[in-house]
Amino acid sequence: MTYVAVVYESSFGNTRQIAEAVADGVREAGPQTRVAVLGVEEATPERLGQPQLLIVGGPTHYRGMSRDSSRKKAVGTRVSPAPDQGHGVQDTSGAAGSGIREWLAVLPRAAQGQSAAAFDTRLAFPLAGGAARPIGRALRRLGFAVASEPQGFVVDGAKGPLRGGESDRAKAWGAGLVRRSVH
């Protein structure tokens, strides 16, 4: 049985929603695939294991991966629920402690045959930057085979919500990853 892990850091729940959509796509494309979706704080070596495909994502903070200071700022921001938007609950996966940057710094080197892909959530304008490319570079340095170009998924404001259609796009991307990488 193929094992795919999706590890994410999320400040306002948007990156978590994308991670779950990616996992849904993986499940649909590979019904026999075991999929784990783990917040960065849950992704201990024991819990993560050795997935054949590791998909890692985080929010874009100040044009790149989050840092301790940007996570603290995000935690200090209160989010008020927007009617019928579902993005009012703050998801602090990684916000109060370590994030994807720190997690990648201690992630063991890839075993032979392991592949990886990176994604982020970001604002739509070009100067907003993105976290996916630096995540992808870190995964390559750790010896993972690149399964896809890094992907950015758009939020309509610093706190979200996700732009319409982005969850569907993430699901399709996840399905494509599993078709190319593990079958």
JOQUIFEN-V546864 format. One record per pair of residues at least 12 apart in sequence whose ideal C-beta (glycine too) atoms are under 10 Angstrom apart, sorted by the first residue. I is the first residue (numbers start at 1). GAP is how many residues later the second one is. If there is no record, write none. Layout:
i-><I	I>
gap-><GAP	GAP>
This chain:
i-><1	1	1	1	1	2	2	2	2	2	2	2	2	2	2	2	2	2	3	3	3	3	3	3	3	3	3	3	3	3	4	4	4	4	4	4	4	4	4	4	4	4	4	4	4	4	4	4	4	4	4	4	4	5	5	5	5	5	5	5	5	5	5	5	5	5	5	5	5	5	5	5	6	6	6	6	6	6	6	6	6	6	6	6	6	6	6	6	6	6	6	6	6	6	7	7	7	7	7	7	7	7	7	7	7	7	7	7	7	7	7	7	7	7	7	7	7	7	8	8	8	8	8	8	8	8	8	8	8	8	8	8	8	8	8	8	8	8	8	9	9	9	9	9	9	9	9	9	9	9	9	9	9	9	9	9	9	9	9	9	9	9	9	9	9	9	10	10	10	10	10	10	10	10	10	10	10	10	10	10	10	10	10	11	11	11	11	11	11	11	11	11	11	11	11	11	11	11	11	11	11	11	11	11	11	12	12	12	12	12	12	12	12	12	12	12	12	12	12	12	12	12	12	13	13	13	13	13	13	13	13	13	13	13	13	13	13	14	14	14	14	14	14	14	14	14	14	14	14	14	14	14	14	14	14	15	15	15	15	15	15	15	15	15	15	15	15	15	15	15	15	15	15	15	15	16	16	16	16	16	16	16	16	17	17	17	17	17	17	17	17	17	17	17	17	18	18	18	18	18	18	18	18	18	18	18	18	18	18	18	18	18	19	19	19	19	19	19	19	19	19	19	19	19	20	20	20	20	20	21	21	21	21	21	21	21	21	21	21	21	22	22	22	22	22	22	22	22	22	22	22	22	22	22	22	22	22	22	23	23	23	23	23	23	23	23	24	24	24	24	24	24	24	25	25	25	25	25	25	25	25	25	25	25	25	25	26	26	26	26	26	26	26	26	26	26	26	26	27	27	27	27	28	28	28	28	28	29	29	29	29	29	29	29	29	29	29	29	30	30	30	30	30	30	30	30	30	32	33	33	33	33	33	33	34	34	34	35	35	35	35	35	36	36	36	37	38	39	39	39	39	40	40	40	40	40	40	40	40	40	40	40	40	40	40	40	41	41	41	41	41	41	41	41	41	42	42	43	43	43	43	43	43	44	45	45	45	48	48	48	50	50	50	50	50	51	51	51	51	51	52	52	52	52	52	52	52	52	53	53	53	53	53	53	53	53	53	53	53	53	53	53	54	54	54	54	54	54	54	54	54	54	54	55	55	55	55	55	55	55	55	55	55	55	55	55	55	56	56	56	56	56	56	56	56	56	56	56	56	56	56	56	56	56	57	57	57	57	57	57	57	57	57	57	57	57	57	57	58	58	58	58	58	58	58	58	58	58	58	58	58	58	58	58	59	59	59	59	59	59	59	59	59	59	59	59	59	59	59	59	60	60	60	60	60	60	60	60	60	60	60	60	60	61	61	61	61	61	61	61	61	61	62	62	62	63	63	63	63	63	63	63	63	64	64	64	64	64	64	64	64	64	65	65	65	65	65	65	65	65	65	65	65	65	65	65	66	66	66	66	66	66	66	66	66	67	67	67	68	68	68	68	68	68	68	70	70	70	71	71	71	71	71	71	71	71	71	71	72	72	73	74	74	74	74	74	74	74	74	74	75	75	75	75	76	77	77	77	77	78	78	79	79	79	80	82	82	82	82	85	85	85	86	86	86	87	87	87	87	87	87	87	88	88	88	90	99	100	100	100	100	100	100	101	101	101	101	103	104	104	104	104	104	104	104	104	105	105	107	107	107	107	108	108	109	109	109	109	110	110	110	110	110	110	110	111	111	112	112	113	113	113	114	114	114	114	114	114	114	115	115	115	115	115	115	115	115	115	115	116	116	116	116	116	116	116	116	116	116	116	116	116	116	117	117	117	117	117	117	117	117	117	117	117	117	117	117	117	117	117	117	118	118	118	118	118	118	118	118	118	118	118	118	118	118	118	118	118	118	118	119	119	119	119	119	119	119	119	119	119	119	119	119	120	120	120	120	120	120	120	120	120	120	121	121	121	121	121	121	121	121	121	122	122	122	122	123	123	123	123	123	123	123	124	124	124	124	124	125	128	128	128	128	129	130	130	130	130	131	131	132	132	132	132	132	132	133	133	133	134	135	136	136	136	136	137	145	146	147	147	147	147	147	147	148	148	148	148	148	148	151	151	151	151	151	152	153	153	153	153	153	153	154	154>
gap-><29	31	32	33	51	24	28	30	31	32	33	49	50	51	176	179	180	181	30	31	32	33	45	46	47	48	49	50	51	179	18	19	22	23	25	26	29	30	31	32	33	47	48	49	50	51	111	113	170	173	174	177	178	18	21	29	30	31	32	33	38	42	43	44	45	46	47	48	49	50	51	111	12	13	14	15	16	17	20	29	30	31	32	37	45	47	48	49	50	51	111	113	168	171	12	29	30	31	32	33	35	36	40	41	44	47	48	49	50	51	86	87	93	96	97	100	109	128	12	14	15	29	30	31	32	34	35	47	48	49	50	51	83	85	86	92	111	112	113	30	31	32	34	47	48	49	50	52	56	57	62	82	83	84	85	86	89	90	91	92	93	94	111	112	122	126	29	30	47	48	49	56	64	80	81	82	83	84	85	89	90	111	150	47	48	50	55	59	60	62	63	64	66	68	79	80	81	82	83	84	88	110	147	148	149	47	62	65	67	75	76	77	78	79	80	83	109	143	145	146	147	148	149	66	73	74	75	76	77	78	79	80	108	146	147	148	149	45	73	77	107	108	139	140	141	142	143	144	145	146	147	148	149	152	153	24	25	42	43	44	45	51	76	78	79	85	104	105	106	107	116	138	140	145	147	21	23	41	43	73	75	77	105	69	70	74	104	136	138	143	144	145	149	150	153	39	41	101	102	103	133	134	135	137	144	148	149	151	152	153	155	156	18	19	20	36	37	38	39	74	100	102	151	155	17	147	150	151	154	132	141	145	146	147	148	149	150	151	152	153	13	15	33	35	95	97	129	131	145	147	148	149	150	151	152	153	155	156	12	13	14	32	147	148	151	155	13	143	144	146	147	150	151	142	143	144	145	146	147	148	149	150	151	152	153	154	27	29	145	147	148	149	150	151	152	153	155	156	144	147	148	151	143	144	146	147	150	142	143	145	146	147	148	149	150	151	153	154	23	144	145	147	148	149	151	152	153	151	18	19	20	145	149	150	15	17	18	16	18	20	139	143	12	13	15	18	55	52	53	54	55	16	17	18	26	53	54	55	57	58	59	60	61	62	63	64	51	52	53	54	55	56	57	58	62	51	52	13	50	51	57	60	64	59	61	62	63	55	59	60	58	60	61	63	64	60	63	64	65	131	59	61	62	63	95	126	129	130	61	62	63	64	91	92	94	95	121	124	125	127	128	129	53	56	60	61	62	63	64	85	88	90	93	60	61	62	63	64	84	92	93	96	118	119	122	123	126	44	47	48	51	60	61	62	63	64	75	76	79	80	82	83	88	94	43	60	61	62	63	64	74	75	78	93	94	95	96	113	35	36	41	42	43	45	46	60	61	62	63	72	73	74	76	77	12	15	32	34	35	36	40	41	61	62	63	71	72	96	99	101	60	61	62	63	68	69	70	71	72	74	92	95	98	12	13	38	40	59	61	68	70	97	66	67	69	59	60	64	65	66	67	68	71	37	56	65	66	67	68	69	70	71	34	35	36	37	39	55	64	65	66	67	68	69	70	73	28	29	32	33	34	35	36	54	65	32	34	35	27	28	29	30	31	33	34	25	29	31	21	22	23	24	25	26	27	28	30	31	23	24	22	16	17	18	20	21	22	25	84	85	15	17	20	21	19	13	18	81	82	12	81	12	80	81	79	75	77	78	79	75	76	77	74	75	76	68	69	70	72	73	74	75	71	72	73	69	32	18	20	31	34	35	38	30	33	34	37	35	14	30	31	33	34	35	37	38	33	37	31	32	35	37	34	35	32	33	34	35	29	30	31	32	33	34	35	32	33	31	33	31	32	69	25	28	29	30	31	33	67	24	29	30	31	32	33	62	65	66	67	19	20	22	23	24	26	27	28	29	30	31	32	61	65	15	18	19	22	27	28	29	30	31	32	33	34	56	57	59	60	63	64	12	13	14	15	16	17	18	19	20	21	22	26	28	29	30	31	32	33	34	12	13	16	17	29	31	32	33	34	51	54	55	58	12	13	14	15	16	30	31	32	33	35	31	32	33	34	39	41	42	45	49	30	31	32	33	29	31	32	33	34	35	40	28	30	31	32	39	29	24	26	27	30	23	20	21	22	23	19	21	16	17	18	19	20	21	16	17	19	16	15	12	13	14	15	13	36	35	29	30	31	33	34	35	25	26	28	29	32	33	18	19	22	23	26	14	12	13	14	16	17	20	12	15>
